[in-house]
Amino acid sequence: MKALHLFDIEQVDEVVSPEKLVQTTLDSPAAEVFTDFKTHRPLTVEGTTPAADALDMMKQEHVKMKIVVSPNNDFLGVISTIELTERLIVSEVAKGVQRHEVLVSDLMVSRDNLRAFDYEQLQHAKVKEVIQALKDNGLRHCLVVDREHHHIRGVISSSDIARKLRLPVQIDAVISFKSIFEAVRGYRYAS
């Protein structure tokens, strides 16, 4: 067995993190802002979870979107803090449903209403192209699918992009891809 030696660290000044080693820019490969489910566990919630409980969990976890699955782990859709607002929960209660009976599956965006990036196309795209596509479609989150293998490969989120581009992000603010693009480019688009 090889002996390892320990060294004094009095000359060490900082802690390295991936963000310090790799500077993400608009021209960086899109893969740098992609959360790959082959290396990161997807954040999921069962559709049978009460909506109010899911919102509380997401707030505690500082998460804005989760993938909705069945008890058998089948993909059903996505739920975000946008769909889990108190106003939307109350609108379901107004229909005669008890508050605790309003489920994630009642408010989620079903798989039939979702669009996603193709994993193979994403491998050849740049961050600025991802931002533009999300901006054009008004999305804060977008799934990435591996169409060849018929599975969800990952997700791209506006908050991850903003963090990797090192733009200030307020936790309570809804991040707009238009504002990210304008902040990075230093100008405003005509609306």
Biotite code that builds the C-alpha atoms (Angstrom):
import biotite.structure as struc

atoms = struc.array([
    struc.Atom([0.000, 0.000, 0.000], chain_id="A", res_id=1, res_name="MET", atom_name="CA", element="C"),
    struc.Atom([1.228, 3.475, -0.873], chain_id="A", res_id=2, res_name="LYS", atom_name="CA", element="C"),
    struc.Atom([1.593, 5.950, 2.011], chain_id="A", res_id=3, res_name="ALA", atom_name="CA", element="C"),
    struc.Atom([-0.092, 9.332, 1.578], chain_id="A", res_id=4, res_name="LEU", atom_name="CA", element="C"),
    struc.Atom([1.470, 12.387, 3.141], chain_id="A", res_id=5, res_name="HIS", atom_name="CA", element="C"),
    struc.Atom([-0.439, 15.283, 4.671], chain_id="A", res_id=6, res_name="LEU", atom_name="CA", element="C"),
    struc.Atom([0.566, 18.871, 3.980], chain_id="A", res_id=7, res_name="PHE", atom_name="CA", element="C"),
    struc.Atom([0.053, 22.164, 5.802], chain_id="A", res_id=8, res_name="ASP", atom_name="CA", element="C"),
    struc.Atom([-2.603, 24.365, 4.221], chain_id="A", res_id=9, res_name="ILE", atom_name="CA", element="C"),
    struc.Atom([-1.549, 27.756, 5.544], chain_id="A", res_id=10, res_name="GLU", atom_name="CA", element="C"),
    struc.Atom([-0.974, 29.044, 1.979], chain_id="A", res_id=11, res_name="GLN", atom_name="CA", element="C"),
    struc.Atom([-4.475, 28.099, 0.763], chain_id="A", res_id=12, res_name="VAL", atom_name="CA", element="C"),
    struc.Atom([-6.804, 31.067, 0.264], chain_id="A", res_id=13, res_name="ASP", atom_name="CA", element="C"),
    struc.Atom([-9.950, 29.860, -1.440], chain_id="A", res_id=14, res_name="GLU", atom_name="CA", element="C"),
    struc.Atom([-12.237, 26.917, -2.085], chain_id="A", res_id=15, res_name="VAL", atom_name="CA", element="C"),
    struc.Atom([-12.641, 25.785, -5.688], chain_id="A", res_id=16, res_name="VAL", atom_name="CA", element="C"),
    struc.Atom([-16.083, 25.116, -7.145], chain_id="A", res_id=17, res_name="SER", atom_name="CA", element="C"),
    struc.Atom([-17.129, 24.188, -10.684], chain_id="A", res_id=18, res_name="PRO", atom_name="CA", element="C"),
    struc.Atom([-18.375, 27.737, -11.241], chain_id="A", res_id=19, res_name="GLU", atom_name="CA", element="C"),
    struc.Atom([-14.881, 29.094, -10.533], chain_id="A", res_id=20, res_name="LYS", atom_name="CA", element="C"),
    struc.Atom([-13.214, 26.666, -12.908], chain_id="A", res_id=21, res_name="LEU", atom_name="CA", element="C"),
    struc.Atom([-15.619, 26.960, -15.834], chain_id="A", res_id=22, res_name="VAL", atom_name="CA", element="C"),
    struc.Atom([-16.963, 30.355, -16.895], chain_id="A", res_id=23, res_name="GLN", atom_name="CA", element="C"),
    struc.Atom([-20.261, 29.915, -18.721], chain_id="A", res_id=24, res_name="THR", atom_name="CA", element="C"),
    struc.Atom([-21.006, 32.487, -21.420], chain_id="A", res_id=25, res_name="THR", atom_name="CA", element="C"),
    struc.Atom([-23.671, 32.905, -24.080], chain_id="A", res_id=26, res_name="LEU", atom_name="CA", element="C"),
    struc.Atom([-21.366, 31.094, -26.513], chain_id="A", res_id=27, res_name="ASP", atom_name="CA", element="C"),
    struc.Atom([-20.731, 28.155, -24.179], chain_id="A", res_id=28, res_name="SER", atom_name="CA", element="C"),
    struc.Atom([-22.120, 24.746, -25.140], chain_id="A", res_id=29, res_name="PRO", atom_name="CA", element="C"),
    struc.Atom([-25.735, 24.316, -24.025], chain_id="A", res_id=30, res_name="ALA", atom_name="CA", element="C"),
    struc.Atom([-24.679, 21.185, -22.136], chain_id="A", res_id=31, res_name="ALA", atom_name="CA", element="C"),
    struc.Atom([-23.196, 23.521, -19.484], chain_id="A", res_id=32, res_name="GLU", atom_name="CA", element="C"),
    struc.Atom([-26.697, 24.653, -18.441], chain_id="A", res_id=33, res_name="VAL", atom_name="CA", element="C"),
    struc.Atom([-28.369, 21.254, -18.757], chain_id="A", res_id=34, res_name="PHE", atom_name="CA", element="C"),
    struc.Atom([-29.202, 19.144, -15.695], chain_id="A", res_id=35, res_name="THR", atom_name="CA", element="C"),
    struc.Atom([-28.588, 15.613, -16.944], chain_id="A", res_id=36, res_name="ASP", atom_name="CA", element="C"),
    struc.Atom([-30.606, 12.935, -15.159], chain_id="A", res_id=37, res_name="PHE", atom_name="CA", element="C"),
    struc.Atom([-27.830, 10.451, -15.839], chain_id="A", res_id=38, res_name="LYS", atom_name="CA", element="C"),
    struc.Atom([-25.749, 12.326, -13.252], chain_id="A", res_id=39, res_name="THR", atom_name="CA", element="C"),
    struc.Atom([-28.400, 14.169, -11.180], chain_id="A", res_id=40, res_name="HIS", atom_name="CA", element="C"),
    struc.Atom([-31.458, 12.577, -9.627], chain_id="A", res_id=41, res_name="ARG", atom_name="CA", element="C"),
    struc.Atom([-34.650, 14.109, -11.064], chain_id="A", res_id=42, res_name="PRO", atom_name="CA", element="C"),
    struc.Atom([-36.890, 15.980, -8.643], chain_id="A", res_id=43, res_name="LEU", atom_name="CA", element="C"),
    struc.Atom([-40.246, 14.207, -8.692], chain_id="A", res_id=44, res_name="THR", atom_name="CA", element="C"),
    struc.Atom([-43.572, 14.335, -6.909], chain_id="A", res_id=45, res_name="VAL", atom_name="CA", element="C"),
    struc.Atom([-46.469, 11.889, -7.168], chain_id="A", res_id=46, res_name="GLU", atom_name="CA", element="C"),
    struc.Atom([-49.610, 13.201, -8.812], chain_id="A", res_id=47, res_name="GLY", atom_name="CA", element="C"),
    struc.Atom([-51.605, 11.963, -5.800], chain_id="A", res_id=48, res_name="THR", atom_name="CA", element="C"),
    struc.Atom([-49.822, 14.423, -3.484], chain_id="A", res_id=49, res_name="THR", atom_name="CA", element="C"),
    struc.Atom([-52.080, 17.188, -2.153], chain_id="A", res_id=50, res_name="PRO", atom_name="CA", element="C"),
    struc.Atom([-51.239, 20.405, -4.013], chain_id="A", res_id=51, res_name="ALA", atom_name="CA", element="C"),
    struc.Atom([-50.779, 22.464, -0.834], chain_id="A", res_id=52, res_name="ALA", atom_name="CA", element="C"),
    struc.Atom([-48.309, 19.857, 0.516], chain_id="A", res_id=53, res_name="ASP", atom_name="CA", element="C"),
    struc.Atom([-46.371, 19.881, -2.760], chain_id="A", res_id=54, res_name="ALA", atom_name="CA", element="C"),
    struc.Atom([-46.128, 23.679, -2.638], chain_id="A", res_id=55, res_name="LEU", atom_name="CA", element="C"),
    struc.Atom([-44.838, 23.557, 0.941], chain_id="A", res_id=56, res_name="ASP", atom_name="CA", element="C"),
    struc.Atom([-42.245, 20.905, -0.029], chain_id="A", res_id=57, res_name="MET", atom_name="CA", element="C"),
    struc.Atom([-41.069, 22.911, -3.009], chain_id="A", res_id=58, res_name="MET", atom_name="CA", element="C"),
    struc.Atom([-40.703, 26.065, -0.912], chain_id="A", res_id=59, res_name="LYS", atom_name="CA", element="C"),
    struc.Atom([-38.699, 24.197, 1.730], chain_id="A", res_id=60, res_name="GLN", atom_name="CA", element="C"),
    struc.Atom([-36.472, 22.654, -0.950], chain_id="A", res_id=61, res_name="GLU", atom_name="CA", element="C"),
    struc.Atom([-36.099, 25.979, -2.840], chain_id="A", res_id=62, res_name="HIS", atom_name="CA", element="C"),
    struc.Atom([-37.341, 24.226, -5.985], chain_id="A", res_id=63, res_name="VAL", atom_name="CA", element="C"),
    struc.Atom([-39.577, 25.823, -8.595], chain_id="A", res_id=64, res_name="LYS", atom_name="CA", element="C"),
    struc.Atom([-40.445, 22.758, -10.693], chain_id="A", res_id=65, res_name="MET", atom_name="CA", element="C"),
    struc.Atom([-40.840, 19.014, -10.244], chain_id="A", res_id=66, res_name="LYS", atom_name="CA", element="C"),
    struc.Atom([-41.649, 16.157, -12.568], chain_id="A", res_id=67, res_name="ILE", atom_name="CA", element="C"),
    struc.Atom([-45.000, 14.540, -11.768], chain_id="A", res_id=68, res_name="VAL", atom_name="CA", element="C"),
    struc.Atom([-45.076, 10.750, -11.684], chain_id="A", res_id=69, res_name="VAL", atom_name="CA", element="C"),
    struc.Atom([-47.628, 8.060, -10.944], chain_id="A", res_id=70, res_name="SER", atom_name="CA", element="C"),
    struc.Atom([-47.226, 5.693, -7.985], chain_id="A", res_id=71, res_name="PRO", atom_name="CA", element="C"),
    struc.Atom([-45.571, 3.330, -10.514], chain_id="A", res_id=72, res_name="ASN", atom_name="CA", element="C"),
    struc.Atom([-43.113, 6.095, -11.472], chain_id="A", res_id=73, res_name="ASN", atom_name="CA", element="C"),
    struc.Atom([-44.703, 6.690, -14.901], chain_id="A", res_id=74, res_name="ASP", atom_name="CA", element="C"),
    struc.Atom([-44.209, 10.226, -16.263], chain_id="A", res_id=75, res_name="PHE", atom_name="CA", element="C"),
    struc.Atom([-47.425, 12.275, -16.046], chain_id="A", res_id=76, res_name="LEU", atom_name="CA", element="C"),
    struc.Atom([-46.329, 15.898, -16.467], chain_id="A", res_id=77, res_name="GLY", atom_name="CA", element="C"),
    struc.Atom([-44.690, 18.752, -14.586], chain_id="A", res_id=78, res_name="VAL", atom_name="CA", element="C"),
    struc.Atom([-45.739, 21.027, -11.766], chain_id="A", res_id=79, res_name="ILE", atom_name="CA", element="C"),
    struc.Atom([-44.190, 24.358, -10.897], chain_id="A", res_id=80, res_name="SER", atom_name="CA", element="C"),
    struc.Atom([-44.807, 27.071, -8.360], chain_id="A", res_id=81, res_name="THR", atom_name="CA", element="C"),
    struc.Atom([-46.763, 28.859, -11.096], chain_id="A", res_id=82, res_name="ILE", atom_name="CA", element="C"),
    struc.Atom([-49.424, 26.115, -11.125], chain_id="A", res_id=83, res_name="GLU", atom_name="CA", element="C"),
    struc.Atom([-49.323, 25.724, -7.343], chain_id="A", res_id=84, res_name="LEU", atom_name="CA", element="C"),
    struc.Atom([-50.368, 29.263, -6.501], chain_id="A", res_id=85, res_name="THR", atom_name="CA", element="C"),
    struc.Atom([-52.911, 29.838, -3.762], chain_id="A", res_id=86, res_name="GLU", atom_name="CA", element="C"),
    struc.Atom([-55.226, 31.407, -6.356], chain_id="A", res_id=87, res_name="ARG", atom_name="CA", element="C"),
    struc.Atom([-55.316, 28.215, -8.452], chain_id="A", res_id=88, res_name="LEU", atom_name="CA", element="C"),
    struc.Atom([-55.804, 25.998, -5.410], chain_id="A", res_id=89, res_name="ILE", atom_name="CA", element="C"),
    struc.Atom([-58.690, 28.211, -4.254], chain_id="A", res_id=90, res_name="VAL", atom_name="CA", element="C"),
    struc.Atom([-60.238, 28.086, -7.757], chain_id="A", res_id=91, res_name="SER", atom_name="CA", element="C"),
    struc.Atom([-60.372, 24.287, -7.441], chain_id="A", res_id=92, res_name="GLU", atom_name="CA", element="C"),
    struc.Atom([-61.945, 24.617, -3.977], chain_id="A", res_id=93, res_name="VAL", atom_name="CA", element="C"),
    struc.Atom([-64.554, 26.963, -5.514], chain_id="A", res_id=94, res_name="ALA", atom_name="CA", element="C"),
    struc.Atom([-65.580, 24.065, -7.768], chain_id="A", res_id=95, res_name="LYS", atom_name="CA", element="C"),
    struc.Atom([-66.647, 22.146, -4.667], chain_id="A", res_id=96, res_name="GLY", atom_name="CA", element="C"),
    struc.Atom([-63.469, 20.196, -3.944], chain_id="A", res_id=97, res_name="VAL", atom_name="CA", element="C"),
    struc.Atom([-62.114, 20.172, -0.398], chain_id="A", res_id=98, res_name="GLN", atom_name="CA", element="C"),
    struc.Atom([-58.752, 21.951, -0.102], chain_id="A", res_id=99, res_name="ARG", atom_name="CA", element="C"),
    struc.Atom([-56.936, 18.772, 0.990], chain_id="A", res_id=100, res_name="HIS", atom_name="CA", element="C"),
    struc.Atom([-58.429, 16.940, -2.018], chain_id="A", res_id=101, res_name="GLU", atom_name="CA", element="C"),
    struc.Atom([-56.821, 19.269, -4.588], chain_id="A", res_id=102, res_name="VAL", atom_name="CA", element="C"),
    struc.Atom([-53.989, 17.152, -5.936], chain_id="A", res_id=103, res_name="LEU", atom_name="CA", element="C"),
    struc.Atom([-50.852, 17.864, -7.927], chain_id="A", res_id=104, res_name="VAL", atom_name="CA", element="C"),
    struc.Atom([-52.461, 15.976, -10.830], chain_id="A", res_id=105, res_name="SER", atom_name="CA", element="C"),
    struc.Atom([-55.348, 18.498, -10.819], chain_id="A", res_id=106, res_name="ASP", atom_name="CA", element="C"),
    struc.Atom([-53.010, 21.462, -11.392], chain_id="A", res_id=107, res_name="LEU", atom_name="CA", element="C"),
    struc.Atom([-50.027, 20.017, -13.268], chain_id="A", res_id=108, res_name="MET", atom_name="CA", element="C"),
    struc.Atom([-49.184, 20.596, -16.909], chain_id="A", res_id=109, res_name="VAL", atom_name="CA", element="C"),
    struc.Atom([-49.818, 17.176, -18.401], chain_id="A", res_id=110, res_name="SER", atom_name="CA", element="C"),
    struc.Atom([-47.344, 15.486, -20.709], chain_id="A", res_id=111, res_name="ARG", atom_name="CA", element="C"),
    struc.Atom([-49.767, 16.043, -23.607], chain_id="A", res_id=112, res_name="ASP", atom_name="CA", element="C"),
    struc.Atom([-49.312, 19.810, -23.219], chain_id="A", res_id=113, res_name="ASN", atom_name="CA", element="C"),
    struc.Atom([-45.529, 19.845, -22.890], chain_id="A", res_id=114, res_name="LEU", atom_name="CA", element="C"),
    struc.Atom([-42.828, 20.468, -25.431], chain_id="A", res_id=115, res_name="ARG", atom_name="CA", element="C"),
    struc.Atom([-39.171, 19.668, -24.885], chain_id="A", res_id=116, res_name="ALA", atom_name="CA", element="C"),
    struc.Atom([-35.690, 20.110, -26.262], chain_id="A", res_id=117, res_name="PHE", atom_name="CA", element="C"),
    struc.Atom([-34.194, 17.173, -28.127], chain_id="A", res_id=118, res_name="ASP", atom_name="CA", element="C"),
    struc.Atom([-31.065, 15.877, -26.392], chain_id="A", res_id=119, res_name="TYR", atom_name="CA", element="C"),
    struc.Atom([-29.149, 15.353, -29.659], chain_id="A", res_id=120, res_name="GLU", atom_name="CA", element="C"),
    struc.Atom([-29.905, 18.892, -30.878], chain_id="A", res_id=121, res_name="GLN", atom_name="CA", element="C"),
    struc.Atom([-28.898, 20.291, -27.504], chain_id="A", res_id=122, res_name="LEU", atom_name="CA", element="C"),
    struc.Atom([-25.466, 18.683, -27.875], chain_id="A", res_id=123, res_name="GLN", atom_name="CA", element="C"),
    struc.Atom([-24.769, 21.055, -30.791], chain_id="A", res_id=124, res_name="HIS", atom_name="CA", element="C"),
    struc.Atom([-26.429, 24.193, -29.385], chain_id="A", res_id=125, res_name="ALA", atom_name="CA", element="C"),
    struc.Atom([-25.061, 27.180, -27.496], chain_id="A", res_id=126, res_name="LYS", atom_name="CA", element="C"),
    struc.Atom([-26.411, 28.766, -24.318], chain_id="A", res_id=127, res_name="VAL", atom_name="CA", element="C"),
    struc.Atom([-27.663, 31.820, -26.224], chain_id="A", res_id=128, res_name="LYS", atom_name="CA", element="C"),
    struc.Atom([-29.760, 29.569, -28.501], chain_id="A", res_id=129, res_name="GLU", atom_name="CA", element="C"),
    struc.Atom([-31.319, 27.865, -25.477], chain_id="A", res_id=130, res_name="VAL", atom_name="CA", element="C"),
    struc.Atom([-32.126, 31.242, -23.906], chain_id="A", res_id=131, res_name="ILE", atom_name="CA", element="C"),
    struc.Atom([-33.683, 32.470, -27.145], chain_id="A", res_id=132, res_name="GLN", atom_name="CA", element="C"),
    struc.Atom([-35.838, 29.336, -27.541], chain_id="A", res_id=133, res_name="ALA", atom_name="CA", element="C"),
    struc.Atom([-37.052, 29.540, -23.960], chain_id="A", res_id=134, res_name="LEU", atom_name="CA", element="C"),
    struc.Atom([-37.672, 33.273, -24.260], chain_id="A", res_id=135, res_name="LYS", atom_name="CA", element="C"),
    struc.Atom([-39.640, 32.762, -27.469], chain_id="A", res_id=136, res_name="ASP", atom_name="CA", element="C"),
    struc.Atom([-41.803, 30.142, -25.748], chain_id="A", res_id=137, res_name="ASN", atom_name="CA", element="C"),
    struc.Atom([-42.141, 31.949, -22.404], chain_id="A", res_id=138, res_name="GLY", atom_name="CA", element="C"),
    struc.Atom([-40.706, 29.039, -20.398], chain_id="A", res_id=139, res_name="LEU", atom_name="CA", element="C"),
    struc.Atom([-38.804, 29.090, -17.114], chain_id="A", res_id=140, res_name="ARG", atom_name="CA", element="C"),
    struc.Atom([-38.133, 25.334, -17.307], chain_id="A", res_id=141, res_name="HIS", atom_name="CA", element="C"),
    struc.Atom([-37.947, 22.940, -20.203], chain_id="A", res_id=142, res_name="CYS", atom_name="CA", element="C"),
    struc.Atom([-37.484, 19.196, -20.236], chain_id="A", res_id=143, res_name="LEU", atom_name="CA", element="C"),
    struc.Atom([-34.893, 17.555, -22.461], chain_id="A", res_id=144, res_name="VAL", atom_name="CA", element="C"),
    struc.Atom([-35.865, 14.278, -24.093], chain_id="A", res_id=145, res_name="VAL", atom_name="CA", element="C"),
    struc.Atom([-33.735, 11.582, -25.622], chain_id="A", res_id=146, res_name="ASP", atom_name="CA", element="C"),
    struc.Atom([-36.045, 10.739, -28.514], chain_id="A", res_id=147, res_name="ARG", atom_name="CA", element="C"),
    struc.Atom([-33.917, 7.809, -29.612], chain_id="A", res_id=148, res_name="GLU", atom_name="CA", element="C"),
    struc.Atom([-34.374, 6.029, -26.268], chain_id="A", res_id=149, res_name="HIS", atom_name="CA", element="C"),
    struc.Atom([-37.834, 7.479, -25.493], chain_id="A", res_id=150, res_name="HIS", atom_name="CA", element="C"),
    struc.Atom([-37.021, 8.933, -22.088], chain_id="A", res_id=151, res_name="HIS", atom_name="CA", element="C"),
    struc.Atom([-36.658, 12.235, -20.316], chain_id="A", res_id=152, res_name="ILE", atom_name="CA", element="C"),
    struc.Atom([-32.946, 12.924, -20.158], chain_id="A", res_id=153, res_name="ARG", atom_name="CA", element="C"),
    struc.Atom([-32.963, 16.115, -18.085], chain_id="A", res_id=154, res_name="GLY", atom_name="CA", element="C"),
    struc.Atom([-34.146, 19.668, -17.619], chain_id="A", res_id=155, res_name="VAL", atom_name="CA", element="C"),
    struc.Atom([-32.985, 23.217, -18.276], chain_id="A", res_id=156, res_name="ILE", atom_name="CA", element="C"),
    struc.Atom([-34.008, 25.970, -15.883], chain_id="A", res_id=157, res_name="SER", atom_name="CA", element="C"),
    struc.Atom([-33.757, 29.731, -16.101], chain_id="A", res_id=158, res_name="SER", atom_name="CA", element="C"),
    struc.Atom([-32.441, 29.977, -12.539], chain_id="A", res_id=159, res_name="SER", atom_name="CA", element="C"),
    struc.Atom([-29.586, 27.565, -13.370], chain_id="A", res_id=160, res_name="ASP", atom_name="CA", element="C"),
    struc.Atom([-28.717, 29.586, -16.467], chain_id="A", res_id=161, res_name="ILE", atom_name="CA", element="C"),
    struc.Atom([-28.745, 32.853, -14.521], chain_id="A", res_id=162, res_name="ALA", atom_name="CA", element="C"),
    struc.Atom([-26.524, 31.330, -11.817], chain_id="A", res_id=163, res_name="ARG", atom_name="CA", element="C"),
    struc.Atom([-24.040, 29.943, -14.318], chain_id="A", res_id=164, res_name="LYS", atom_name="CA", element="C"),
    struc.Atom([-23.913, 33.228, -16.228], chain_id="A", res_id=165, res_name="LEU", atom_name="CA", element="C"),
    struc.Atom([-23.314, 34.886, -12.843], chain_id="A", res_id=166, res_name="ARG", atom_name="CA", element="C"),
    struc.Atom([-26.246, 37.237, -13.006], chain_id="A", res_id=167, res_name="LEU", atom_name="CA", element="C"),
    struc.Atom([-27.943, 38.361, -9.787], chain_id="A", res_id=168, res_name="PRO", atom_name="CA", element="C"),
    struc.Atom([-30.960, 36.184, -9.042], chain_id="A", res_id=169, res_name="VAL", atom_name="CA", element="C"),
    struc.Atom([-33.633, 37.010, -6.481], chain_id="A", res_id=170, res_name="GLN", atom_name="CA", element="C"),
    struc.Atom([-35.228, 33.858, -5.084], chain_id="A", res_id=171, res_name="ILE", atom_name="CA", element="C"),
    struc.Atom([-38.722, 35.394, -5.020], chain_id="A", res_id=172, res_name="ASP", atom_name="CA", element="C"),
    struc.Atom([-38.522, 36.880, -8.502], chain_id="A", res_id=173, res_name="ALA", atom_name="CA", element="C"),
    struc.Atom([-39.738, 35.063, -11.575], chain_id="A", res_id=174, res_name="VAL", atom_name="CA", element="C"),
    struc.Atom([-36.730, 34.904, -13.843], chain_id="A", res_id=175, res_name="ILE", atom_name="CA", element="C"),
    struc.Atom([-37.423, 36.003, -17.361], chain_id="A", res_id=176, res_name="SER", atom_name="CA", element="C"),
    struc.Atom([-35.248, 34.783, -20.184], chain_id="A", res_id=177, res_name="PHE", atom_name="CA", element="C"),
    struc.Atom([-35.774, 38.164, -21.822], chain_id="A", res_id=178, res_name="LYS", atom_name="CA", element="C"),
    struc.Atom([-34.260, 39.900, -18.773], chain_id="A", res_id=179, res_name="SER", atom_name="CA", element="C"),
    struc.Atom([-31.309, 37.470, -18.703], chain_id="A", res_id=180, res_name="ILE", atom_name="CA", element="C"),
    struc.Atom([-30.603, 38.068, -22.372], chain_id="A", res_id=181, res_name="PHE", atom_name="CA", element="C"),
    struc.Atom([-30.942, 41.839, -21.972], chain_id="A", res_id=182, res_name="GLU", atom_name="CA", element="C"),
    struc.Atom([-28.678, 41.875, -18.904], chain_id="A", res_id=183, res_name="ALA", atom_name="CA", element="C"),
    struc.Atom([-25.982, 39.861, -20.645], chain_id="A", res_id=184, res_name="VAL", atom_name="CA", element="C"),
    struc.Atom([-26.217, 41.766, -23.924], chain_id="A", res_id=185, res_name="ARG", atom_name="CA", element="C"),
    struc.Atom([-26.645, 45.135, -22.221], chain_id="A", res_id=186, res_name="GLY", atom_name="CA", element="C"),
    struc.Atom([-29.672, 46.314, -24.170], chain_id="A", res_id=187, res_name="TYR", atom_name="CA", element="C"),
    struc.Atom([-33.439, 45.930, -24.420], chain_id="A", res_id=188, res_name="ARG", atom_name="CA", element="C"),
    struc.Atom([-35.467, 44.395, -27.189], chain_id="A", res_id=189, res_name="TYR", atom_name="CA", element="C"),
    struc.Atom([-38.378, 46.295, -28.640], chain_id="A", res_id=190, res_name="ALA", atom_name="CA", element="C"),
    struc.Atom([-41.542, 44.510, -27.511], chain_id="A", res_id=191, res_name="SER", atom_name="CA", element="C"),
])
